[in-house]
Amino acid sequence: MEWLTELLHARHDRAGFSCGKPVLDNYFHRQANQDVRRRLSACFVWVNAESGLVKGYYTLSNSGVEQHFIPDSFRKKLPPSYTSLPTTLLGRLAVDTRFQGTRAGQLLLVDALRRSYEASKSIASYAAVVDPLDPDAARFYAKFGFITLPDSGKMFLPMNTISQLFR
């Protein structure tokens, strides 16, 4: 079977997807297409090329983080004139229950980080940011070096760190 990561479109089997988290399933079934059309987010699916079966998906969009939320060790290297830093939001990441436990989430995350890094070469982005749905998601992102932002549940990974993965 050939699996591809591509932008969401009508031929993908969204109805058959279930990750076990209702908020992520409902988003994918009911809202993802609308968000893509409205250019609120880009939704990428890991899909079987022949059948349209979706193994997982993630969303990316432009975002920003107030500089005062960035830990001091990073902030001291930034010009104070930037009150808000441009970031790439990895808004959602989900793997169908049939493929959980197969490292599919890790591979989707790497794909999302690669896309974020490539985009940052032409449209500035200081970091990738996630807003974990629950403690399990926070632990998942922490394993990959994401740092919790003070005063919020969000986590970030600087683009300079991400760039080291793809050199």
Phi and psi in radians as a Rosetta constraint file:
Dihedral C 1 N 2 CA 2 C 2 CIRCULARHARMONIC -1.709 0.35
Dihedral N 2 CA 2 C 2 N 3 CIRCULARHARMONIC 2.184 0.35
Dihedral C 2 N 3 CA 3 C 3 CIRCULARHARMONIC -1.942 0.35
Dihedral N 3 CA 3 C 3 N 4 CIRCULARHARMONIC 2.339 0.35
Dihedral C 3 N 4 CA 4 C 4 CIRCULARHARMONIC -2.199 0.35
Dihedral N 4 CA 4 C 4 N 5 CIRCULARHARMONIC 2.685 0.35
Dihedral C 4 N 5 CA 5 C 5 CIRCULARHARMONIC -1.892 0.35
Dihedral N 5 CA 5 C 5 N 6 CIRCULARHARMONIC 2.104 0.35
Dihedral C 5 N 6 CA 6 C 6 CIRCULARHARMONIC -2.569 0.35
Dihedral N 6 CA 6 C 6 N 7 CIRCULARHARMONIC 2.931 0.35
Dihedral C 6 N 7 CA 7 C 7 CIRCULARHARMONIC -1.119 0.35
Dihedral N 7 CA 7 C 7 N 8 CIRCULARHARMONIC 2.495 0.35
Dihedral C 7 N 8 CA 8 C 8 CIRCULARHARMONIC -1.070 0.35
Dihedral N 8 CA 8 C 8 N 9 CIRCULARHARMONIC 2.367 0.35
Dihedral C 8 N 9 CA 9 C 9 CIRCULARHARMONIC -2.630 0.35
Dihedral N 9 CA 9 C 9 N 10 CIRCULARHARMONIC 3.090 0.35
Dihedral C 9 N 10 CA 10 C 10 CIRCULARHARMONIC -1.005 0.35
Dihedral N 10 CA 10 C 10 N 11 CIRCULARHARMONIC -0.539 0.35
Dihedral C 10 N 11 CA 11 C 11 CIRCULARHARMONIC -1.310 0.35
Dihedral N 11 CA 11 C 11 N 12 CIRCULARHARMONIC -0.154 0.35
Dihedral C 11 N 12 CA 12 C 12 CIRCULARHARMONIC -1.358 0.35
Dihedral N 12 CA 12 C 12 N 13 CIRCULARHARMONIC 2.480 0.35
Dihedral C 12 N 13 CA 13 C 13 CIRCULARHARMONIC -1.438 0.35
Dihedral N 13 CA 13 C 13 N 14 CIRCULARHARMONIC 1.461 0.35
Dihedral C 13 N 14 CA 14 C 14 CIRCULARHARMONIC -1.312 0.35
Dihedral N 14 CA 14 C 14 N 15 CIRCULARHARMONIC -0.637 0.35
Dihedral C 14 N 15 CA 15 C 15 CIRCULARHARMONIC -1.084 0.35
Dihedral N 15 CA 15 C 15 N 16 CIRCULARHARMONIC -0.562 0.35
Dihedral C 15 N 16 CA 16 C 16 CIRCULARHARMONIC -1.441 0.35
Dihedral N 16 CA 16 C 16 N 17 CIRCULARHARMONIC -0.025 0.35
Dihedral C 16 N 17 CA 17 C 17 CIRCULARHARMONIC -1.515 0.35
Dihedral N 17 CA 17 C 17 N 18 CIRCULARHARMONIC 2.351 0.35
Dihedral C 17 N 18 CA 18 C 18 CIRCULARHARMONIC -2.636 0.35
Dihedral N 18 CA 18 C 18 N 19 CIRCULARHARMONIC 2.133 0.35
Dihedral C 18 N 19 CA 19 C 19 CIRCULARHARMONIC -1.783 0.35
Dihedral N 19 CA 19 C 19 N 20 CIRCULARHARMONIC -0.115 0.35
Dihedral C 19 N 20 CA 20 C 20 CIRCULARHARMONIC 1.600 0.35
Dihedral N 20 CA 20 C 20 N 21 CIRCULARHARMONIC -0.056 0.35
Dihedral C 20 N 21 CA 21 C 21 CIRCULARHARMONIC -1.977 0.35
Dihedral N 21 CA 21 C 21 N 22 CIRCULARHARMONIC 1.870 0.35
Dihedral C 21 N 22 CA 22 C 22 CIRCULARHARMONIC -0.919 0.35
Dihedral N 22 CA 22 C 22 N 23 CIRCULARHARMONIC -0.679 0.35
Dihedral C 22 N 23 CA 23 C 23 CIRCULARHARMONIC -1.136 0.35
Dihedral N 23 CA 23 C 23 N 24 CIRCULARHARMONIC -0.652 0.35
Dihedral C 23 N 24 CA 24 C 24 CIRCULARHARMONIC -1.327 0.35
Dihedral N 24 CA 24 C 24 N 25 CIRCULARHARMONIC -0.672 0.35
Dihedral C 24 N 25 CA 25 C 25 CIRCULARHARMONIC -1.128 0.35
Dihedral N 25 CA 25 C 25 N 26 CIRCULARHARMONIC -0.828 0.35
Dihedral C 25 N 26 CA 26 C 26 CIRCULARHARMONIC -1.072 0.35
Dihedral N 26 CA 26 C 26 N 27 CIRCULARHARMONIC -0.717 0.35
Dihedral C 26 N 27 CA 27 C 27 CIRCULARHARMONIC -1.018 0.35
Dihedral N 27 CA 27 C 27 N 28 CIRCULARHARMONIC -0.855 0.35
Dihedral C 27 N 28 CA 28 C 28 CIRCULARHARMONIC -1.147 0.35
Dihedral N 28 CA 28 C 28 N 29 CIRCULARHARMONIC -0.698 0.35
Dihedral C 28 N 29 CA 29 C 29 CIRCULARHARMONIC -1.269 0.35
Dihedral N 29 CA 29 C 29 N 30 CIRCULARHARMONIC -0.680 0.35
Dihedral C 29 N 30 CA 30 C 30 CIRCULARHARMONIC -1.972 0.35
Dihedral N 30 CA 30 C 30 N 31 CIRCULARHARMONIC -0.490 0.35
Dihedral C 30 N 31 CA 31 C 31 CIRCULARHARMONIC -2.069 0.35
Dihedral N 31 CA 31 C 31 N 32 CIRCULARHARMONIC -0.456 0.35
Dihedral C 31 N 32 CA 32 C 32 CIRCULARHARMONIC -0.947 0.35
Dihedral N 32 CA 32 C 32 N 33 CIRCULARHARMONIC -0.824 0.35
Dihedral C 32 N 33 CA 33 C 33 CIRCULARHARMONIC -1.026 0.35
Dihedral N 33 CA 33 C 33 N 34 CIRCULARHARMONIC -0.754 0.35
Dihedral C 33 N 34 CA 34 C 34 CIRCULARHARMONIC -1.127 0.35
Dihedral N 34 CA 34 C 34 N 35 CIRCULARHARMONIC -0.736 0.35
Dihedral C 34 N 35 CA 35 C 35 CIRCULARHARMONIC -1.107 0.35
Dihedral N 35 CA 35 C 35 N 36 CIRCULARHARMONIC -0.666 0.35
Dihedral C 35 N 36 CA 36 C 36 CIRCULARHARMONIC -1.125 0.35
Dihedral N 36 CA 36 C 36 N 37 CIRCULARHARMONIC -0.829 0.35
Dihedral C 36 N 37 CA 37 C 37 CIRCULARHARMONIC -1.061 0.35
Dihedral N 37 CA 37 C 37 N 38 CIRCULARHARMONIC -0.645 0.35
Dihedral C 37 N 38 CA 38 C 38 CIRCULARHARMONIC -1.450 0.35
Dihedral N 38 CA 38 C 38 N 39 CIRCULARHARMONIC -0.053 0.35
Dihedral C 38 N 39 CA 39 C 39 CIRCULARHARMONIC 1.065 0.35
Dihedral N 39 CA 39 C 39 N 40 CIRCULARHARMONIC 0.661 0.35
Dihedral C 39 N 40 CA 40 C 40 CIRCULARHARMONIC -1.544 0.35
Dihedral N 40 CA 40 C 40 N 41 CIRCULARHARMONIC -0.488 0.35
Dihedral C 40 N 41 CA 41 C 41 CIRCULARHARMONIC -2.752 0.35
Dihedral N 41 CA 41 C 41 N 42 CIRCULARHARMONIC 2.804 0.35
Dihedral C 41 N 42 CA 42 C 42 CIRCULARHARMONIC -1.844 0.35
Dihedral N 42 CA 42 C 42 N 43 CIRCULARHARMONIC 2.269 0.35
Dihedral C 42 N 43 CA 43 C 43 CIRCULARHARMONIC -1.944 0.35
Dihedral N 43 CA 43 C 43 N 44 CIRCULARHARMONIC 2.115 0.35
Dihedral C 43 N 44 CA 44 C 44 CIRCULARHARMONIC -1.887 0.35
Dihedral N 44 CA 44 C 44 N 45 CIRCULARHARMONIC 2.371 0.35
Dihedral C 44 N 45 CA 45 C 45 CIRCULARHARMONIC -2.051 0.35
Dihedral N 45 CA 45 C 45 N 46 CIRCULARHARMONIC 2.515 0.35
Dihedral C 45 N 46 CA 46 C 46 CIRCULARHARMONIC -1.714 0.35
Dihedral N 46 CA 46 C 46 N 47 CIRCULARHARMONIC 1.921 0.35
Dihedral C 46 N 47 CA 47 C 47 CIRCULARHARMONIC -2.293 0.35
Dihedral N 47 CA 47 C 47 N 48 CIRCULARHARMONIC 2.607 0.35
Dihedral C 47 N 48 CA 48 C 48 CIRCULARHARMONIC -1.319 0.35
Dihedral N 48 CA 48 C 48 N 49 CIRCULARHARMONIC 2.198 0.35
Dihedral C 48 N 49 CA 49 C 49 CIRCULARHARMONIC -1.062 0.35
Dihedral N 49 CA 49 C 49 N 50 CIRCULARHARMONIC -0.594 0.35
Dihedral C 49 N 50 CA 50 C 50 CIRCULARHARMONIC -1.504 0.35
Dihedral N 50 CA 50 C 50 N 51 CIRCULARHARMONIC -0.812 0.35
Dihedral C 50 N 51 CA 51 C 51 CIRCULARHARMONIC -1.629 0.35
Dihedral N 51 CA 51 C 51 N 52 CIRCULARHARMONIC -0.369 0.35
Dihedral C 51 N 52 CA 52 C 52 CIRCULARHARMONIC 1.455 0.35
Dihedral N 52 CA 52 C 52 N 53 CIRCULARHARMONIC 0.034 0.35
Dihedral C 52 N 53 CA 53 C 53 CIRCULARHARMONIC -1.095 0.35
Dihedral N 53 CA 53 C 53 N 54 CIRCULARHARMONIC 2.256 0.35
Dihedral C 53 N 54 CA 54 C 54 CIRCULARHARMONIC -1.676 0.35
Dihedral N 54 CA 54 C 54 N 55 CIRCULARHARMONIC 2.133 0.35
Dihedral C 54 N 55 CA 55 C 55 CIRCULARHARMONIC -1.467 0.35
Dihedral N 55 CA 55 C 55 N 56 CIRCULARHARMONIC -0.601 0.35
Dihedral C 55 N 56 CA 56 C 56 CIRCULARHARMONIC -3.008 0.35
Dihedral N 56 CA 56 C 56 N 57 CIRCULARHARMONIC 3.017 0.35
Dihedral C 56 N 57 CA 57 C 57 CIRCULARHARMONIC -2.642 0.35
Dihedral N 57 CA 57 C 57 N 58 CIRCULARHARMONIC 2.833 0.35
Dihedral C 57 N 58 CA 58 C 58 CIRCULARHARMONIC -2.612 0.35
Dihedral N 58 CA 58 C 58 N 59 CIRCULARHARMONIC 2.785 0.35
Dihedral C 58 N 59 CA 59 C 59 CIRCULARHARMONIC -2.117 0.35
Dihedral N 59 CA 59 C 59 N 60 CIRCULARHARMONIC 2.568 0.35
Dihedral C 59 N 60 CA 60 C 60 CIRCULARHARMONIC -2.268 0.35
Dihedral N 60 CA 60 C 60 N 61 CIRCULARHARMONIC 2.519 0.35
Dihedral C 60 N 61 CA 61 C 61 CIRCULARHARMONIC -2.733 0.35
Dihedral N 61 CA 61 C 61 N 62 CIRCULARHARMONIC 2.869 0.35
Dihedral C 61 N 62 CA 62 C 62 CIRCULARHARMONIC -1.323 0.35
Dihedral N 62 CA 62 C 62 N 63 CIRCULARHARMONIC 2.580 0.35
Dihedral C 62 N 63 CA 63 C 63 CIRCULARHARMONIC -2.689 0.35
Dihedral N 63 CA 63 C 63 N 64 CIRCULARHARMONIC -2.968 0.35
Dihedral C 63 N 64 CA 64 C 64 CIRCULARHARMONIC -2.717 0.35
Dihedral N 64 CA 64 C 64 N 65 CIRCULARHARMONIC 2.693 0.35
Dihedral C 64 N 65 CA 65 C 65 CIRCULARHARMONIC -2.264 0.35
Dihedral N 65 CA 65 C 65 N 66 CIRCULARHARMONIC 2.309 0.35
Dihedral C 65 N 66 CA 66 C 66 CIRCULARHARMONIC -1.066 0.35
Dihedral N 66 CA 66 C 66 N 67 CIRCULARHARMONIC 2.335 0.35
Dihedral C 66 N 67 CA 67 C 67 CIRCULARHARMONIC -1.040 0.35
Dihedral N 67 CA 67 C 67 N 68 CIRCULARHARMONIC -0.575 0.35
Dihedral C 67 N 68 CA 68 C 68 CIRCULARHARMONIC -1.172 0.35
Dihedral N 68 CA 68 C 68 N 69 CIRCULARHARMONIC -0.234 0.35
Dihedral C 68 N 69 CA 69 C 69 CIRCULARHARMONIC -1.449 0.35
Dihedral N 69 CA 69 C 69 N 70 CIRCULARHARMONIC -0.312 0.35
Dihedral C 69 N 70 CA 70 C 70 CIRCULARHARMONIC -1.294 0.35
Dihedral N 70 CA 70 C 70 N 71 CIRCULARHARMONIC 2.349 0.35
Dihedral C 70 N 71 CA 71 C 71 CIRCULARHARMONIC -0.969 0.35
Dihedral N 71 CA 71 C 71 N 72 CIRCULARHARMONIC 2.582 0.35
Dihedral C 71 N 72 CA 72 C 72 CIRCULARHARMONIC -0.919 0.35
Dihedral N 72 CA 72 C 72 N 73 CIRCULARHARMONIC -0.677 0.35
Dihedral C 72 N 73 CA 73 C 73 CIRCULARHARMONIC -1.059 0.35
Dihedral N 73 CA 73 C 73 N 74 CIRCULARHARMONIC -0.448 0.35
Dihedral C 73 N 74 CA 74 C 74 CIRCULARHARMONIC -1.659 0.35
Dihedral N 74 CA 74 C 74 N 75 CIRCULARHARMONIC -0.699 0.35
Dihedral C 74 N 75 CA 75 C 75 CIRCULARHARMONIC -1.105 0.35
Dihedral N 75 CA 75 C 75 N 76 CIRCULARHARMONIC -0.609 0.35
Dihedral C 75 N 76 CA 76 C 76 CIRCULARHARMONIC -1.110 0.35
Dihedral N 76 CA 76 C 76 N 77 CIRCULARHARMONIC -0.300 0.35
Dihedral C 76 N 77 CA 77 C 77 CIRCULARHARMONIC -1.633 0.35
Dihedral N 77 CA 77 C 77 N 78 CIRCULARHARMONIC 0.005 0.35
Dihedral C 77 N 78 CA 78 C 78 CIRCULARHARMONIC -1.840 0.35
Dihedral N 78 CA 78 C 78 N 79 CIRCULARHARMONIC 2.563 0.35
Dihedral C 78 N 79 CA 79 C 79 CIRCULARHARMONIC -1.191 0.35
Dihedral N 79 CA 79 C 79 N 80 CIRCULARHARMONIC 2.361 0.35
Dihedral C 79 N 80 CA 80 C 80 CIRCULARHARMONIC -1.162 0.35
Dihedral N 80 CA 80 C 80 N 81 CIRCULARHARMONIC -0.262 0.35
Dihedral C 80 N 81 CA 81 C 81 CIRCULARHARMONIC -1.212 0.35
Dihedral N 81 CA 81 C 81 N 82 CIRCULARHARMONIC -0.285 0.35
Dihedral C 81 N 82 CA 82 C 82 CIRCULARHARMONIC -1.597 0.35
Dihedral N 82 CA 82 C 82 N 83 CIRCULARHARMONIC 1.724 0.35
Dihedral C 82 N 83 CA 83 C 83 CIRCULARHARMONIC -1.355 0.35
Dihedral N 83 CA 83 C 83 N 84 CIRCULARHARMONIC -0.482 0.35
Dihedral C 83 N 84 CA 84 C 84 CIRCULARHARMONIC -2.199 0.35
Dihedral N 84 CA 84 C 84 N 85 CIRCULARHARMONIC 2.343 0.35
Dihedral C 84 N 85 CA 85 C 85 CIRCULARHARMONIC -1.797 0.35
Dihedral N 85 CA 85 C 85 N 86 CIRCULARHARMONIC 2.373 0.35
Dihedral C 85 N 86 CA 86 C 86 CIRCULARHARMONIC -1.226 0.35
Dihedral N 86 CA 86 C 86 N 87 CIRCULARHARMONIC 2.368 0.35
Dihedral C 86 N 87 CA 87 C 87 CIRCULARHARMONIC -2.418 0.35
Dihedral N 87 CA 87 C 87 N 88 CIRCULARHARMONIC 2.929 0.35
Dihedral C 87 N 88 CA 88 C 88 CIRCULARHARMONIC -1.924 0.35
Dihedral N 88 CA 88 C 88 N 89 CIRCULARHARMONIC 2.133 0.35
Dihedral C 88 N 89 CA 89 C 89 CIRCULARHARMONIC -1.592 0.35
Dihedral N 89 CA 89 C 89 N 90 CIRCULARHARMONIC 2.075 0.35
Dihedral C 89 N 90 CA 90 C 90 CIRCULARHARMONIC -1.562 0.35
Dihedral N 90 CA 90 C 90 N 91 CIRCULARHARMONIC 1.583 0.35
Dihedral C 90 N 91 CA 91 C 91 CIRCULARHARMONIC -1.285 0.35
Dihedral N 91 CA 91 C 91 N 92 CIRCULARHARMONIC -0.686 0.35
Dihedral C 91 N 92 CA 92 C 92 CIRCULARHARMONIC -2.527 0.35
Dihedral N 92 CA 92 C 92 N 93 CIRCULARHARMONIC 2.543 0.35
Dihedral C 92 N 93 CA 93 C 93 CIRCULARHARMONIC -2.584 0.35
Dihedral N 93 CA 93 C 93 N 94 CIRCULARHARMONIC 2.183 0.35
Dihedral C 93 N 94 CA 94 C 94 CIRCULARHARMONIC -2.556 0.35
Dihedral N 94 CA 94 C 94 N 95 CIRCULARHARMONIC 2.556 0.35
Dihedral C 94 N 95 CA 95 C 95 CIRCULARHARMONIC -2.138 0.35
Dihedral N 95 CA 95 C 95 N 96 CIRCULARHARMONIC 2.327 0.35
Dihedral C 95 N 96 CA 96 C 96 CIRCULARHARMONIC -1.003 0.35
Dihedral N 96 CA 96 C 96 N 97 CIRCULARHARMONIC 2.507 0.35
Dihedral C 96 N 97 CA 97 C 97 CIRCULARHARMONIC -0.994 0.35
Dihedral N 97 CA 97 C 97 N 98 CIRCULARHARMONIC -0.519 0.35
Dihedral C 97 N 98 CA 98 C 98 CIRCULARHARMONIC -1.152 0.35
Dihedral N 98 CA 98 C 98 N 99 CIRCULARHARMONIC -0.312 0.35
Dihedral C 98 N 99 CA 99 C 99 CIRCULARHARMONIC -2.077 0.35
Dihedral N 99 CA 99 C 99 N 100 CIRCULARHARMONIC 0.085 0.35
Dihedral C 99 N 100 CA 100 C 100 CIRCULARHARMONIC -1.207 0.35
Dihedral N 100 CA 100 C 100 N 101 CIRCULARHARMONIC 2.528 0.35
Dihedral C 100 N 101 CA 101 C 101 CIRCULARHARMONIC 1.493 0.35
Dihedral N 101 CA 101 C 101 N 102 CIRCULARHARMONIC 0.134 0.35
Dihedral C 101 N 102 CA 102 C 102 CIRCULARHARMONIC -1.960 0.35
Dihedral N 102 CA 102 C 102 N 103 CIRCULARHARMONIC 0.219 0.35
Dihedral C 102 N 103 CA 103 C 103 CIRCULARHARMONIC 1.258 0.35
Dihedral N 103 CA 103 C 103 N 104 CIRCULARHARMONIC 0.223 0.35
Dihedral C 103 N 104 CA 104 C 104 CIRCULARHARMONIC -1.076 0.35
Dihedral N 104 CA 104 C 104 N 105 CIRCULARHARMONIC -0.660 0.35
Dihedral C 104 N 105 CA 105 C 105 CIRCULARHARMONIC -1.095 0.35
Dihedral N 105 CA 105 C 105 N 106 CIRCULARHARMONIC -0.710 0.35
Dihedral C 105 N 106 CA 106 C 106 CIRCULARHARMONIC -1.103 0.35
Dihedral N 106 CA 106 C 106 N 107 CIRCULARHARMONIC -0.763 0.35
Dihedral C 106 N 107 CA 107 C 107 CIRCULARHARMONIC -1.162 0.35
Dihedral N 107 CA 107 C 107 N 108 CIRCULARHARMONIC -0.668 0.35
Dihedral C 107 N 108 CA 108 C 108 CIRCULARHARMONIC -1.114 0.35
Dihedral N 108 CA 108 C 108 N 109 CIRCULARHARMONIC -0.728 0.35
Dihedral C 108 N 109 CA 109 C 109 CIRCULARHARMONIC -1.076 0.35
Dihedral N 109 CA 109 C 109 N 110 CIRCULARHARMONIC -0.788 0.35
Dihedral C 109 N 110 CA 110 C 110 CIRCULARHARMONIC -1.055 0.35
Dihedral N 110 CA 110 C 110 N 111 CIRCULARHARMONIC -0.725 0.35
Dihedral C 110 N 111 CA 111 C 111 CIRCULARHARMONIC -1.096 0.35
Dihedral N 111 CA 111 C 111 N 112 CIRCULARHARMONIC -0.755 0.35
Dihedral C 111 N 112 CA 112 C 112 CIRCULARHARMONIC -1.113 0.35
Dihedral N 112 CA 112 C 112 N 113 CIRCULARHARMONIC -0.731 0.35
Dihedral C 112 N 113 CA 113 C 113 CIRCULARHARMONIC -1.167 0.35
Dihedral N 113 CA 113 C 113 N 114 CIRCULARHARMONIC -0.655 0.35
Dihedral C 113 N 114 CA 114 C 114 CIRCULARHARMONIC -1.108 0.35
Dihedral N 114 CA 114 C 114 N 115 CIRCULARHARMONIC -0.806 0.35
Dihedral C 114 N 115 CA 115 C 115 CIRCULARHARMONIC -1.084 0.35
Dihedral N 115 CA 115 C 115 N 116 CIRCULARHARMONIC -0.712 0.35
Dihedral C 115 N 116 CA 116 C 116 CIRCULARHARMONIC -1.100 0.35
Dihedral N 116 CA 116 C 116 N 117 CIRCULARHARMONIC -0.781 0.35
Dihedral C 116 N 117 CA 117 C 117 CIRCULARHARMONIC -1.107 0.35
Dihedral N 117 CA 117 C 117 N 118 CIRCULARHARMONIC -0.813 0.35
Dihedral C 117 N 118 CA 118 C 118 CIRCULARHARMONIC -1.062 0.35
Dihedral N 118 CA 118 C 118 N 119 CIRCULARHARMONIC -0.734 0.35
Dihedral C 118 N 119 CA 119 C 119 CIRCULARHARMONIC -1.137 0.35
Dihedral N 119 CA 119 C 119 N 120 CIRCULARHARMONIC -0.594 0.35
Dihedral C 119 N 120 CA 120 C 120 CIRCULARHARMONIC -1.185 0.35
Dihedral N 120 CA 120 C 120 N 121 CIRCULARHARMONIC -0.249 0.35
Dihedral C 120 N 121 CA 121 C 121 CIRCULARHARMONIC -1.258 0.35
Dihedral N 121 CA 121 C 121 N 122 CIRCULARHARMONIC -0.450 0.35
Dihedral C 121 N 122 CA 122 C 122 CIRCULARHARMONIC -2.018 0.35
Dihedral N 122 CA 122 C 122 N 123 CIRCULARHARMONIC -0.395 0.35
Dihedral C 122 N 123 CA 123 C 123 CIRCULARHARMONIC -2.268 0.35
Dihedral N 123 CA 123 C 123 N 124 CIRCULARHARMONIC 1.980 0.35
Dihedral C 123 N 124 CA 124 C 124 CIRCULARHARMONIC -0.928 0.35
Dihedral N 124 CA 124 C 124 N 125 CIRCULARHARMONIC 2.403 0.35
Dihedral C 124 N 125 CA 125 C 125 CIRCULARHARMONIC -2.635 0.35
Dihedral N 125 CA 125 C 125 N 126 CIRCULARHARMONIC 2.112 0.35
Dihedral C 125 N 126 CA 126 C 126 CIRCULARHARMONIC -1.285 0.35
Dihedral N 126 CA 126 C 126 N 127 CIRCULARHARMONIC -0.588 0.35
Dihedral C 126 N 127 CA 127 C 127 CIRCULARHARMONIC -2.780 0.35
Dihedral N 127 CA 127 C 127 N 128 CIRCULARHARMONIC 2.846 0.35
Dihedral C 127 N 128 CA 128 C 128 CIRCULARHARMONIC -1.618 0.35
Dihedral N 128 CA 128 C 128 N 129 CIRCULARHARMONIC 2.394 0.35
Dihedral C 128 N 129 CA 129 C 129 CIRCULARHARMONIC -2.158 0.35
Dihedral N 129 CA 129 C 129 N 130 CIRCULARHARMONIC 2.450 0.35
Dihedral C 129 N 130 CA 130 C 130 CIRCULARHARMONIC -2.228 0.35
Dihedral N 130 CA 130 C 130 N 131 CIRCULARHARMONIC 2.689 0.35
Dihedral C 130 N 131 CA 131 C 131 CIRCULARHARMONIC -2.184 0.35
Dihedral N 131 CA 131 C 131 N 132 CIRCULARHARMONIC 1.499 0.35
Dihedral C 131 N 132 CA 132 C 132 CIRCULARHARMONIC -0.971 0.35
Dihedral N 132 CA 132 C 132 N 133 CIRCULARHARMONIC 2.415 0.35
Dihedral C 132 N 133 CA 133 C 133 CIRCULARHARMONIC -1.192 0.35
Dihedral N 133 CA 133 C 133 N 134 CIRCULARHARMONIC -0.595 0.35
Dihedral C 133 N 134 CA 134 C 134 CIRCULARHARMONIC -2.754 0.35
Dihedral N 134 CA 134 C 134 N 135 CIRCULARHARMONIC 3.062 0.35
Dihedral C 134 N 135 CA 135 C 135 CIRCULARHARMONIC -1.033 0.35
Dihedral N 135 CA 135 C 135 N 136 CIRCULARHARMONIC -0.589 0.35
Dihedral C 135 N 136 CA 136 C 136 CIRCULARHARMONIC -1.084 0.35
Dihedral N 136 CA 136 C 136 N 137 CIRCULARHARMONIC -0.764 0.35
Dihedral C 136 N 137 CA 137 C 137 CIRCULARHARMONIC -1.131 0.35
Dihedral N 137 CA 137 C 137 N 138 CIRCULARHARMONIC -0.716 0.35
Dihedral C 137 N 138 CA 138 C 138 CIRCULARHARMONIC -1.060 0.35
Dihedral N 138 CA 138 C 138 N 139 CIRCULARHARMONIC -0.735 0.35
Dihedral C 138 N 139 CA 139 C 139 CIRCULARHARMONIC -1.123 0.35
Dihedral N 139 CA 139 C 139 N 140 CIRCULARHARMONIC -0.700 0.35
Dihedral C 139 N 140 CA 140 C 140 CIRCULARHARMONIC -1.019 0.35
Dihedral N 140 CA 140 C 140 N 141 CIRCULARHARMONIC -0.884 0.35
Dihedral C 140 N 141 CA 141 C 141 CIRCULARHARMONIC -1.180 0.35
Dihedral N 141 CA 141 C 141 N 142 CIRCULARHARMONIC -0.640 0.35
Dihedral C 141 N 142 CA 142 C 142 CIRCULARHARMONIC -1.071 0.35
Dihedral N 142 CA 142 C 142 N 143 CIRCULARHARMONIC -0.624 0.35
Dihedral C 142 N 143 CA 143 C 143 CIRCULARHARMONIC -1.028 0.35
Dihedral N 143 CA 143 C 143 N 144 CIRCULARHARMONIC -0.440 0.35
Dihedral C 143 N 144 CA 144 C 144 CIRCULARHARMONIC -1.789 0.35
Dihedral N 144 CA 144 C 144 N 145 CIRCULARHARMONIC 0.255 0.35
Dihedral C 144 N 145 CA 145 C 145 CIRCULARHARMONIC 1.644 0.35
Dihedral N 145 CA 145 C 145 N 146 CIRCULARHARMONIC 0.036 0.35
Dihedral C 145 N 146 CA 146 C 146 CIRCULARHARMONIC -1.131 0.35
Dihedral N 146 CA 146 C 146 N 147 CIRCULARHARMONIC 2.440 0.35
Dihedral C 146 N 147 CA 147 C 147 CIRCULARHARMONIC -1.919 0.35
Dihedral N 147 CA 147 C 147 N 148 CIRCULARHARMONIC 2.309 0.35
Dihedral C 147 N 148 CA 148 C 148 CIRCULARHARMONIC -1.237 0.35
Dihedral N 148 CA 148 C 148 N 149 CIRCULARHARMONIC 2.322 0.35
Dihedral C 148 N 149 CA 149 C 149 CIRCULARHARMONIC -1.454 0.35
Dihedral N 149 CA 149 C 149 N 150 CIRCULARHARMONIC 2.356 0.35
Dihedral C 149 N 150 CA 150 C 150 CIRCULARHARMONIC -1.094 0.35
Dihedral N 150 CA 150 C 150 N 151 CIRCULARHARMONIC 2.581 0.35
Dihedral C 150 N 151 CA 151 C 151 CIRCULARHARMONIC 1.178 0.35
Dihedral N 151 CA 151 C 151 N 152 CIRCULARHARMONIC 0.278 0.35
Dihedral C 151 N 152 CA 152 C 152 CIRCULARHARMONIC -2.737 0.35
Dihedral N 152 CA 152 C 152 N 153 CIRCULARHARMONIC 2.879 0.35
Dihedral C 152 N 153 CA 153 C 153 CIRCULARHARMONIC -1.521 0.35
Dihedral N 153 CA 153 C 153 N 154 CIRCULARHARMONIC 0.016 0.35
Dihedral C 153 N 154 CA 154 C 154 CIRCULARHARMONIC -1.275 0.35
Dihedral N 154 CA 154 C 154 N 155 CIRCULARHARMONIC 2.766 0.35
Dihedral C 154 N 155 CA 155 C 155 CIRCULARHARMONIC -2.318 0.35
Dihedral N 155 CA 155 C 155 N 156 CIRCULARHARMONIC 2.654 0.35
Dihedral C 155 N 156 CA 156 C 156 CIRCULARHARMONIC -2.401 0.35
Dihedral N 156 CA 156 C 156 N 157 CIRCULARHARMONIC 2.753 0.35
Dihedral C 156 N 157 CA 157 C 157 CIRCULARHARMONIC -2.356 0.35
Dihedral N 157 CA 157 C 157 N 158 CIRCULARHARMONIC 2.000 0.35
Dihedral C 157 N 158 CA 158 C 158 CIRCULARHARMONIC -1.031 0.35
Dihedral N 158 CA 158 C 158 N 159 CIRCULARHARMONIC 2.515 0.35
Dihedral C 158 N 159 CA 159 C 159 CIRCULARHARMONIC -1.097 0.35
Dihedral N 159 CA 159 C 159 N 160 CIRCULARHARMONIC -0.517 0.35
Dihedral C 159 N 160 CA 160 C 160 CIRCULARHARMONIC -1.094 0.35
Dihedral N 160 CA 160 C 160 N 161 CIRCULARHARMONIC -0.642 0.35
Dihedral C 160 N 161 CA 161 C 161 CIRCULARHARMONIC -1.213 0.35
Dihedral N 161 CA 161 C 161 N 162 CIRCULARHARMONIC -0.784 0.35
Dihedral C 161 N 162 CA 162 C 162 CIRCULARHARMONIC -1.060 0.35
Dihedral N 162 CA 162 C 162 N 163 CIRCULARHARMONIC -0.679 0.35
Dihedral C 162 N 163 CA 163 C 163 CIRCULARHARMONIC -1.027 0.35
Dihedral N 163 CA 163 C 163 N 164 CIRCULARHARMONIC -0.534 0.35
Dihedral C 163 N 164 CA 164 C 164 CIRCULARHARMONIC -1.168 0.35
Dihedral N 164 CA 164 C 164 N 165 CIRCULARHARMONIC -0.380 0.35
Dihedral C 164 N 165 CA 165 C 165 CIRCULARHARMONIC -1.286 0.35
Dihedral N 165 CA 165 C 165 N 166 CIRCULARHARMONIC -0.444 0.35
Dihedral C 165 N 166 CA 166 C 166 CIRCULARHARMONIC -2.079 0.35
Dihedral N 166 CA 166 C 166 N 167 CIRCULARHARMONIC 0.426 0.35
